[in-house]
Amino acid sequence: MTYLNYPFYVYILTNLLKTVVYVGFTNNIEERVLEHYNQRGNPKSFTGRYNCNIPVYLEGQEFAIPGIAREKQVKKWSRKKKEELINSMNPHWENLYLKIFGRWPPGPPRRIK
């Protein structure tokens, strides 16, 4: 599966123990995961407070407005329904950052020449 063919993404993050899920939207998944990772331990940030920075679901979106609407839709879902969505694409909840970029933890985004 090719993950980076879209300009926008709805994504779901989890923590190491898979006890928390977070839904977000971005136009740069590499940079956004790094930002979440760098928030580790920050009590003012949801993802920081729960160390929620491992991407387990990505949904490509061609346009921003429908993508934002999809993010809002998924955010309202129950935990069970979010888990079903993750399982439909990534049944083992693999770290998609590691799978796509070949490294973990995330580092500075690669520069395209």
Buried (B, 14 or more C-beta within 10 A) or exposed (E): EEBEEBEBBBBBBBBEEEEBBBBBBBEEBBEBBBBBBBBBEEEEBBBBBBBBBBBBBBBBBEEEEEBBBBBEEBBEBEEEEBBEBBEEEBEEBEBBBBBBBEEBBBEEBEEEE
